[in-house]
Amino acid sequence: VGKSTTTGHLIYKCGGIDKRTIEKFEQEAEQIGKASFKYAWVLDKLKAERERGITIDIALWKFETNKYYFTIIDAPGHRDFIKNMITGTSQADAALLVVAANQGEFEAGISKDGQTREHALLAYTLGVKQMIVLVNKMDDKSVSFSEARYNEIVGEMRNYLKKIGYNPDKIQMIPISGFCGDNMLEHSPNMPWYKGNTLFDSLDTLEVPKRPVDKPLRLPIQDVFKIGGIGTVPVGRVETGVLTPGQVVTIAPAMITTECKSVEMHHEALTQAVPGDNVGFNLKGVSVKDIKRGYVCGDSKQDPPQETESSQAQVIVMQHPGQIQNGYTPVLDCHTSHIACKFKEITSKIDRRTNKEQEANPKSIKTGDSAIVTMVPSKPMVVEKFVEYPPLGRFAVR
């Protein structure tokens, strides 16, 4: 669909990658005959550098608009990325949904099992309320910047997004070429019929969500590093509350209590980290082996996180072949954890729109159903009530 190219283009034009690095990437792309992929290539190189552990900045790439400082949480679109999207999107303030305008590709994405459908539904289910749709590949030969094709796609997308629960009147749909740059930063001479915002301008119309600073601290751990001369440094995003150097924290489900010695973001020391900040923090006297992705850091004195032995959850079956019954044991992705959980009991089937019970103790549930389920994790994990800590109460099962 062109997500990596579009993302790469944004970072490339407005981002924090210095010109020297970009020139180096461009030369490499040309040498291996991938010049046409140069923007996606920028992204691949960033990923490779991240995987070699050069930066603690976990896949979090920056670019600036006139009004905001943006971080991209990359969620490319193949099936195996859905898991990352579930853990990644749940930290997003807004989603850019990229659809391809070319004949066949758009139809495949919006079809019953298509990824456009799945991604839009996931974003909504995970609580990402702000969305901009990018109608990409307008430069494709089968489209050649056609207003009629753009209108056709907008109509389909509006219908579908409305069905999910979005208000289509609040969603901008921008015809672009992520590769050529049309309507990305400036209005495209190829589409004089389009009078709306460019992608760049539309980003400044997004609103900053209210950050839950007054709640107790919750920081799901994404990764943990051992840094020479410093020690154990977990990395993650503050979801609620505040983390400060000197604070005594508890890490669940291991129930380790220790002092947070320092907090840093983008290689700068912070006096406090607030919701939305992706930080690394140094823990006193804790081994890297004691802490895993999916663990949750909280304040030891203020409602510290606890291990969850079982939970009651509302599930919506998005796509599942056949029937789901008691005893079904899928893998659950919640914040940064990825753990098998058993549906111990499907207690009721409910109406998705009204949340009223339709059937008590159903024998099974299937695609399209919504149900209340008692779940038991196979390993220690931390989940929270959605009403108290939404980012730790949202999950996906696959």
C-alpha positions as CSV (number, residue, x, y, z in Angstrom):
1,V,0.0,0.0,0.0
2,G,3.0,2.2,0.5
3,K,3.2,2.8,4.2
4,S,6.9,2.5,4.5
5,T,7.5,4.8,1.5
6,T,5.0,7.4,2.8
7,T,6.5,7.2,6.3
8,G,10.0,7.4,5.0
9,H,9.1,10.4,2.8
10,L,7.8,12.3,5.9
11,I,10.8,11.6,8.0
12,Y,13.0,12.4,5.0
13,K,11.5,15.8,4.3
14,C,10.6,17.0,7.9
15,G,12.5,14.7,10.1
16,G,15.3,14.3,12.4
17,I,17.6,12.4,10.0
18,D,20.5,14.5,9.1
19,K,21.3,15.2,5.5
20,R,24.6,13.3,5.5
21,T,22.8,10.1,6.6
22,I,20.2,10.6,3.9
23,E,22.8,11.1,1.2
24,K,24.6,7.9,2.4
25,F,21.3,6.0,2.2
26,E,20.5,7.4,-1.3
27,Q,23.9,6.3,-2.6
28,E,23.5,2.8,-1.2
29,A,20.0,2.5,-2.6
30,E,21.2,3.5,-6.0
31,Q,24.2,1.1,-5.8
32,I,22.0,-1.9,-5.2
33,G,19.5,-0.7,-7.8
34,K,16.8,0.3,-5.3
35,A,16.6,4.0,-6.1
36,S,12.8,3.7,-6.6
37,F,12.5,2.5,-3.0
38,K,14.6,5.2,-1.5
39,Y,12.1,6.4,1.1
40,A,11.2,2.9,2.2
41,W,15.0,2.2,2.2
42,V,15.5,5.1,4.7
43,L,13.1,3.3,6.9
44,D,14.7,-0.1,6.5
45,K,18.1,1.4,7.3
46,L,16.7,3.0,10.5
47,K,15.2,-0.3,11.5
48,A,18.5,-2.1,10.9
49,E,20.4,0.4,13.0
50,R,17.8,0.0,15.7
51,E,18.0,-3.7,15.6
52,R,21.8,-3.5,16.1
53,G,21.0,-1.7,19.3
54,I,22.7,1.6,18.3
55,T,19.9,3.6,19.9
56,I,17.5,3.2,22.8
57,D,15.0,5.2,20.9
58,I,12.9,2.2,20.1
59,A,11.7,2.5,16.5
60,L,10.5,5.9,17.4
61,W,11.3,8.3,14.6
62,K,10.7,12.0,14.8
63,F,9.6,14.7,12.5
64,E,8.3,18.2,13.1
65,T,5.4,20.2,11.7
66,N,4.8,23.9,12.4
67,K,2.8,23.1,15.5
68,Y,3.9,19.7,16.8
69,Y,6.7,17.3,17.4
70,F,5.7,13.9,16.0
71,T,6.9,10.4,16.7
72,I,6.1,7.7,14.2
73,I,5.4,4.2,15.6
74,D,5.9,2.2,12.5
75,A,3.2,-0.4,11.9
76,P,3.7,-1.9,8.4
77,G,0.9,-3.8,7.1
78,H,1.5,-7.5,6.7
79,R,-0.4,-9.9,8.9
80,D,2.6,-10.6,11.3
81,F,2.7,-6.9,12.1
82,I,-0.8,-6.8,13.6
83,K,0.7,-7.9,16.9
84,N,3.0,-4.9,16.8
85,M,0.2,-2.8,15.8
86,I,-1.8,-3.9,18.8
87,T,1.0,-3.1,21.2
88,G,2.1,-0.1,19.1
89,T,-1.2,1.5,18.2
90,S,-2.4,1.4,21.7
91,Q,0.2,4.1,22.3
92,A,-0.8,6.2,19.3
93,D,-2.6,9.5,19.6
94,A,-3.7,9.4,16.0
95,A,-3.5,7.0,13.1
96,L,-2.6,7.6,9.4
97,L,-4.5,4.9,7.5
98,V,-2.8,4.4,4.1
99,V,-5.0,2.9,1.3
100,A,-3.8,2.3,-2.2
101,A,-5.9,3.9,-5.0
102,N,-4.8,1.6,-7.8
103,Q,-7.3,-0.8,-9.3
104,G,-7.5,-4.1,-7.4
105,E,-5.3,-3.1,-4.5
106,F,-7.9,-0.9,-2.8
107,E,-10.6,-3.5,-3.4
108,A,-8.4,-6.2,-1.8
109,G,-7.7,-4.0,1.2
110,I,-11.3,-3.2,1.9
111,S,-12.5,-6.8,1.2
112,K,-13.9,-9.0,3.9
113,D,-10.4,-10.2,5.0
114,G,-8.4,-7.2,3.8
115,Q,-5.8,-5.4,5.9
116,T,-7.4,-1.9,5.5
117,R,-10.5,-3.2,7.2
118,E,-8.6,-5.0,9.9
119,H,-6.3,-2.1,10.6
120,A,-9.2,0.5,10.8
121,L,-11.2,-1.8,13.1
122,L,-8.2,-2.4,15.3
123,A,-7.3,1.3,15.6
124,Y,-10.9,2.0,16.7
125,T,-11.1,-0.9,19.1
126,L,-7.8,0.1,20.7
127,G,-9.1,3.6,21.3
128,V,-7.3,5.6,18.6
129,K,-10.0,8.2,17.9
130,Q,-8.2,10.5,15.5
131,M,-7.5,9.3,12.0
132,I,-6.4,10.7,8.7
133,V,-6.8,8.6,5.6
134,L,-4.2,8.8,2.9
135,V,-5.3,7.7,-0.5
136,N,-1.9,6.7,-1.9
137,K,-0.6,5.8,-5.3
138,M,-2.6,8.4,-7.1
139,D,0.3,8.5,-9.6
140,D,-0.3,4.9,-10.6
141,K,-1.0,4.4,-14.3
142,S,-4.4,2.8,-13.5
143,V,-5.4,5.9,-11.5
144,S,-3.5,8.8,-13.1
145,F,-4.7,11.3,-10.5
146,S,-8.3,10.7,-11.2
147,E,-10.8,12.6,-9.1
148,A,-13.5,10.1,-9.9
149,R,-11.4,7.2,-8.5
150,Y,-10.6,9.3,-5.4
151,N,-14.3,10.0,-4.8
152,E,-15.2,6.4,-5.2
153,I,-12.6,5.4,-2.6
154,V,-13.7,8.2,-0.2
155,G,-17.3,6.9,-0.5
156,E,-16.3,3.4,0.4
157,M,-14.1,4.5,3.2
158,R,-16.7,6.8,4.7
159,N,-19.2,3.9,4.8
160,Y,-16.8,1.5,6.3
161,L,-15.4,3.9,8.9
162,K,-18.9,4.9,10.0
163,K,-19.9,1.2,10.4
164,I,-16.9,0.8,12.8
165,G,-17.9,3.8,14.9
166,Y,-15.8,6.7,13.5
167,N,-17.5,9.9,12.5
168,P,-16.5,10.2,8.8
169,D,-17.1,13.9,8.8
170,K,-14.1,14.3,11.2
171,I,-11.8,12.3,9.1
172,Q,-9.7,14.0,6.4
173,M,-9.0,11.9,3.3
174,I,-6.0,13.1,1.3
175,P,-5.1,12.0,-2.2
176,I,-1.3,11.6,-2.2
177,S,1.7,9.9,-3.9
178,G,4.0,8.8,-1.1
179,F,6.7,8.2,-3.7
180,C,6.4,11.3,-5.8
181,G,5.4,13.5,-2.9
182,D,2.1,14.8,-4.3
183,N,0.0,16.6,-1.5
184,M,2.5,15.5,1.1
185,L,4.0,18.9,1.9
186,E,2.6,21.1,-0.8
187,H,-0.5,21.0,-3.0
188,S,0.0,18.9,-6.1
189,P,-0.3,20.5,-9.6
190,N,-1.4,17.0,-10.7
191,M,-4.6,17.2,-8.7
192,P,-5.9,20.8,-9.0
193,W,-9.4,19.5,-8.2
194,Y,-8.3,18.7,-4.6
195,K,-9.0,21.7,-2.3
196,G,-8.3,20.1,1.1
197,N,-5.3,20.0,3.4
198,T,-1.9,18.5,2.4
199,L,-0.8,15.7,4.7
200,F,1.6,18.1,6.4
201,D,-1.1,20.7,7.1
202,S,-3.6,18.0,8.2
203,L,-1.2,16.8,10.9
204,D,-1.5,20.2,12.6
205,T,-5.3,19.9,12.8
206,L,-4.9,16.9,15.2
207,E,-5.5,17.5,18.9
208,V,-3.2,16.6,21.7
209,P,-5.1,14.1,23.9
210,K,-5.4,14.9,27.6
211,R,-2.6,13.1,29.4
212,P,-3.6,11.3,32.6
213,V,-0.9,12.8,34.9
214,D,-2.9,12.6,38.0
215,K,-3.3,8.8,37.9
216,P,-0.8,6.4,39.6
217,L,2.2,5.5,37.4
218,R,1.9,2.8,34.8
219,L,4.8,2.2,32.4
220,P,4.6,-1.1,30.4
221,I,8.1,-2.2,29.5
222,Q,9.0,-2.7,25.8
223,D,12.6,-3.7,26.1
224,V,15.4,-3.9,28.6
225,F,19.1,-3.1,27.9
226,K,22.3,-3.6,29.8
227,I,24.3,-0.4,29.3
228,G,28.0,-0.4,30.2
229,G,28.8,1.8,33.1
230,I,25.1,2.5,33.9
231,G,23.5,-0.9,34.4
232,T,20.0,-2.2,33.7
233,V,17.9,0.2,31.6
234,P,14.3,-0.8,30.9
235,V,12.6,1.2,28.1
236,G,8.9,2.0,27.6
237,R,6.3,4.6,27.4
238,V,4.6,6.2,30.4
239,E,0.9,5.5,30.0
240,T,-0.4,7.2,33.2
241,G,1.2,9.1,36.1
242,V,4.7,10.4,36.4
243,L,8.1,8.8,36.8
244,T,10.9,10.8,38.5
245,P,14.5,10.0,39.4
246,G,14.7,8.9,43.1
247,Q,11.2,7.4,43.0
248,V,10.8,3.9,44.5
249,V,9.1,1.7,41.9
250,T,7.5,-1.7,41.8
251,I,7.8,-3.9,38.7
252,A,5.0,-6.5,38.3
253,P,4.4,-9.4,38.0
254,A,7.9,-10.0,39.3
255,M,7.1,-7.7,42.2
256,I,10.6,-6.2,42.3
257,T,10.8,-3.0,44.3
258,T,13.8,-0.7,43.8
259,E,14.8,2.9,43.2
260,C,14.7,4.5,39.8
261,K,18.1,6.3,39.6
262,S,17.7,8.3,36.4
263,V,15.3,8.8,33.5
264,E,16.2,9.8,30.0
265,M,14.5,10.6,26.7
266,H,16.3,11.2,23.4
267,H,19.6,10.9,25.3
268,E,18.7,13.7,27.6
269,A,18.2,13.4,31.4
270,L,14.7,14.2,32.6
271,T,13.5,15.5,36.0
272,Q,10.2,13.8,35.3
273,A,8.6,11.7,32.6
274,V,4.9,12.2,31.9
275,P,2.3,10.2,29.9
276,G,3.3,9.9,26.2
277,D,7.0,10.0,26.9
278,N,9.1,7.1,25.6
279,V,11.9,6.8,28.2
280,G,14.8,4.7,29.3
281,F,15.2,4.5,33.1
282,N,18.0,3.1,35.2
283,L,17.1,0.7,38.1
284,K,19.3,0.1,41.1
285,G,20.5,-3.4,41.8
286,V,18.4,-5.2,39.3
287,S,19.7,-7.7,36.7
288,V,18.6,-7.5,33.1
289,K,17.4,-11.1,33.5
290,D,14.8,-10.1,36.1
291,I,12.9,-7.8,33.8
292,K,11.1,-8.8,30.6
293,R,9.0,-7.1,27.9
294,G,5.4,-7.0,29.1
295,Y,6.3,-6.3,32.8
296,V,4.8,-3.1,34.2
297,C,6.5,-0.4,36.3
298,G,4.5,1.5,38.9
299,D,4.9,3.6,42.0
300,S,5.5,1.3,45.0
301,K,3.5,3.6,47.3
302,Q,0.6,4.5,45.0
303,D,-1.6,1.6,43.8
304,P,1.4,-0.5,42.5
305,P,0.6,-2.9,39.7
306,Q,-0.1,-6.5,40.6
307,E,-0.1,-9.8,38.9
308,T,-3.5,-10.7,37.4
309,E,-4.6,-14.2,38.0
310,S,-7.8,-14.0,36.0
311,S,-9.8,-11.2,34.4
312,Q,-13.2,-10.5,32.9
313,A,-13.1,-9.1,29.5
314,Q,-15.3,-8.0,26.7
315,V,-14.1,-9.5,23.4
316,I,-15.2,-8.8,19.9
317,V,-14.6,-11.6,17.4
318,M,-13.2,-9.9,14.3
319,Q,-12.2,-12.8,12.2
320,H,-12.2,-16.4,13.2
321,P,-12.9,-19.6,11.3
322,G,-15.5,-21.6,13.1
323,Q,-16.8,-21.4,16.7
324,I,-15.0,-20.4,19.9
325,Q,-15.9,-22.3,23.0
326,N,-14.8,-22.5,26.7
327,G,-11.2,-23.7,26.9
328,Y,-10.1,-21.9,23.8
329,T,-6.5,-20.7,24.5
330,P,-5.2,-18.0,22.1
331,V,-2.3,-15.6,22.5
332,L,-3.2,-12.3,24.1
333,D,-1.4,-9.1,23.3
334,C,-2.0,-6.4,26.0
335,H,0.2,-3.3,26.2
336,T,3.6,-4.8,25.6
337,S,2.9,-8.4,26.8
338,H,2.3,-11.4,24.6
339,I,1.0,-14.4,26.6
340,A,-1.3,-17.4,26.0
341,C,-4.6,-17.0,27.9
342,K,-7.4,-19.5,28.3
343,F,-11.1,-18.5,27.8
344,K,-12.1,-20.3,31.0
345,E,-15.7,-19.3,30.6
346,I,-17.8,-17.4,28.1
347,T,-20.3,-15.9,30.5
348,S,-22.5,-13.9,28.1
349,K,-23.1,-12.8,24.6
350,I,-23.8,-9.1,24.2
351,D,-25.0,-6.5,21.7
352,R,-21.9,-4.6,20.4
353,R,-23.8,-1.3,20.1
354,T,-25.9,-1.3,23.3
355,N,-23.8,-3.6,25.5
356,K,-27.0,-5.4,26.6
357,E,-26.9,-9.1,27.2
358,Q,-28.3,-11.2,24.4
359,E,-27.6,-14.7,25.7
360,A,-26.2,-16.1,29.0
361,N,-23.6,-18.8,29.0
362,P,-23.6,-19.3,25.2
363,K,-22.1,-22.6,24.0
364,S,-19.9,-20.8,21.5
365,I,-19.2,-17.4,19.8
366,K,-18.2,-16.7,16.2
367,T,-17.1,-13.8,13.9
368,G,-19.0,-10.7,14.6
369,D,-20.1,-11.6,18.1
370,S,-19.3,-9.7,21.2
371,A,-19.0,-11.5,24.5
372,I,-17.9,-11.3,28.2
373,V,-15.2,-13.9,28.9
374,T,-13.3,-14.9,32.0
375,M,-9.7,-15.3,31.0
376,V,-6.8,-17.0,32.8
377,P,-3.2,-16.3,31.6
378,S,-0.7,-19.2,31.2
379,K,2.1,-17.1,32.7
380,P,2.2,-14.3,35.2
381,M,1.0,-11.1,33.6
382,V,-0.4,-7.6,34.4
383,V,-3.7,-6.3,33.0
384,E,-5.8,-3.5,34.5
385,K,-9.4,-2.4,34.5
386,F,-10.1,-0.5,31.3
387,V,-11.9,2.2,33.2
388,E,-8.9,2.8,35.5
389,Y,-6.0,2.4,33.1
390,P,-7.3,2.2,29.5
391,P,-3.9,1.5,27.9
392,L,-3.5,-1.6,30.1
393,G,-7.1,-2.7,29.7
394,R,-7.1,-3.0,25.9
395,F,-5.9,-6.2,24.3
396,A,-6.1,-8.3,21.2
397,V,-6.3,-12.0,20.9
398,R,-5.1,-14.0,17.9
